[in-house]
């Protein structure tokens, strides 16, 4: 098994960026969901309503990437803004119909439940074949896609340590899914509804959360090793 895709999301719920390598720190993927679009009540823009998040679908019209200098740039069609530019906050406020601003993480985490998300290609292939849908992993907003030969093998790793490159992860739990996997986002136009069959046959879970056990660098092409395997 080896890593075949890495993706990072500099601003929560916006489109992200494919990378050849990323650094893991104790929080997770460095730069991943570090920024979020926050309203005056302290809620973060997302595709759902929870205690921390508010459904703000216009956020899916934007994408965020990291420049060579480490700055985060937000794009919509042919326009772009640097995070920290008041013009970006004005643009997002206009699009969402209320005052918002892009803020870095502080005491309230931007991540949903886990530090890093991971899924195998065989799991994606199984879903595509069984349900006749497109299973581009961008629909799931996962960080790590690895080449696998058996569907849902990653679900067998709960409590185990996965070594990748010079880093390692402890697999924690399955990821519950919401409406976001069935809406246009991150450059993907979804073909086929994914959430309904997931709810019927897979208890609405897909992919895995993992916590960082050892910090380090993960690269596309790195092999995965499982403790006890």
WOCOR-V742977 format. One record per pair of residues at least 6 apart in sequence whose ideal C-beta (glycine too) atoms are under 8 Angstrom apart, sorted by the first residue. I is the first residue (numbers start at 1). J is the second residue. Records with the same first field share a line. If there is no record, write none. Layout:
I->J / J
This chain:
1->120 / 146 / 147 / 148 / 223 / 224
2->146 / 147 / 221 / 222 / 223 / 224
3->144 / 145 / 146 / 147 / 164 / 218 / 219 / 220 / 221 / 222 / 224
4->121 / 145 / 146 / 147 / 220
5->18 / 137 / 144 / 145 / 220
6->18 / 19 / 20 / 21 / 22 / 143 / 144 / 145 / 218 / 219 / 220
7->16 / 17 / 18 / 19 / 137 / 138 / 141 / 142 / 143 / 145
8->16 / 17 / 19 / 22 / 29 / 31 / 32 / 66 / 143
9->15 / 16 / 17 / 32 / 33 / 64 / 141
10->16 / 17 / 31 / 32 / 33 / 34 / 35 / 64 / 65 / 66 / 72 / 83
11->33 / 35 / 36 / 37 / 62 / 64 / 72 / 74 / 83 / 102
12->33 / 35 / 36 / 37 / 44 / 45 / 46 / 110
13->36 / 37 / 44 / 45 / 46 / 47 / 56 / 59 / 60
14->37 / 59 / 60 / 62 / 63 / 64 / 74
15->60 / 62 / 63 / 64 / 185 / 186 / 187
16->63 / 64 / 65 / 138 / 141 / 186
17->63 / 64 / 65 / 66
20->219 / 220
21->217 / 218 / 219 / 220
22->29 / 30 / 31 / 32 / 143 / 217 / 218
23->29 / 30 / 215 / 216 / 217
24->30 / 116 / 167 / 169 / 212 / 215 / 216 / 217 / 218
25->212 / 215
26->212 / 215
27->115 / 212
28->111 / 115 / 116 / 143 / 212
29->115 / 116 / 143
31->66 / 72
32->111 / 143
33->105 / 110 / 111
34->72 / 104 / 105 / 110
35->64 / 72 / 83 / 102 / 103 / 104 / 105 / 110
36->44 / 45 / 102 / 103 / 105 / 110
37->44 / 45 / 56 / 59 / 92 / 96 / 100 / 101 / 102 / 103
38->44 / 45 / 100 / 101 / 102 / 103
39->45 / 54 / 98 / 99 / 100
40->98 / 99
42->108
43->52 / 53 / 54
44->52 / 53 / 54 / 110
45->53 / 54 / 56 / 59 / 96 / 100
46->53 / 54 / 55 / 56 / 59 / 180
47->55 / 57 / 59 / 60 / 178 / 179 / 180 / 183 / 185
48->55 / 178 / 179 / 180
49->55
52->108
56->96 / 100
57->183
58->92 / 95 / 96
59->92 / 96
60->183 / 184 / 185 / 186
61->76 / 95
62->74 / 75 / 76 / 92
63->74 / 75 / 76 / 186 / 187
64->72 / 73 / 74 / 75 / 83
65->72 / 73 / 75
66->72 / 73
67->73
71->82 / 83
72->82 / 83
73->80 / 81 / 82 / 83
74->80 / 81 / 82 / 83 / 88 / 102
76->91
79->91
81->87 / 88 / 91
82->88
83->102
84->102
88->102
89->100 / 101 / 102
92->100 / 101 / 102
93->99 / 100 / 101
113->173 / 175 / 209
114->172 / 173 / 175 / 209 / 210 / 211
115->209 / 210 / 211 / 212
116->143 / 144 / 169 / 209 / 210 / 211 / 212
117->140 / 141 / 142 / 143 / 144 / 175 / 207 / 208 / 209 / 210
118->142 / 143 / 144 / 145 / 146 / 154 / 162 / 169 / 171 / 207 / 208 / 210
119->137 / 140 / 142 / 144 / 145 / 146 / 154 / 206 / 207 / 208
120->145 / 146 / 147 / 148 / 150 / 151 / 152 / 153 / 154
121->145 / 146 / 147 / 148
122->148 / 149 / 150 / 151 / 152 / 153
123->148 / 151 / 152 / 153 / 154 / 206 / 207
124->135 / 137 / 145
125->135 / 151
126->151 / 152
127->133 / 135 / 194 / 197 / 206
128->134 / 135
130->197
131->192 / 194 / 197
132->192
133->190 / 191 / 192 / 193 / 194
134->188 / 190 / 191 / 192
135->194
136->188
137->145
138->185 / 186 / 187 / 188
139->181 / 182 / 185 / 186 / 188 / 190 / 194
140->175 / 177 / 181 / 206 / 207
141->180 / 185 / 186
142->207
144->164 / 218
146->224
148->154
154->171 / 207 / 208
155->174 / 208
157->171 / 208 / 226
158->171 / 172 / 173 / 208
159->170 / 171
160->170 / 171 / 226 / 227 / 228 / 229
161->168 / 169 / 170 / 171 / 213 / 226 / 227
162->168 / 169 / 170 / 171 / 210 / 224 / 225 / 226 / 227
163->224 / 225 / 226 / 227
164->218 / 222 / 223 / 224 / 225
165->216 / 217 / 218 / 219 / 222
166->214 / 216 / 217
167->212 / 214 / 215 / 216 / 217 / 218
168->212 / 213 / 214 / 216
169->210 / 211 / 212 / 213
170->210 / 211 / 212 / 213
171->208 / 209 / 210
172->208 / 209 / 210 / 211
173->208 / 209
174->205 / 206 / 207 / 208 / 209
175->205 / 206 / 207 / 208 / 209
176->204 / 205
177->194 / 195 / 198 / 204 / 205 / 206
178->195
179->195
181->190 / 194 / 195 / 198 / 206
182->190 / 193 / 194 / 195
183->190
184->190
195->204
198->204 / 205 / 206
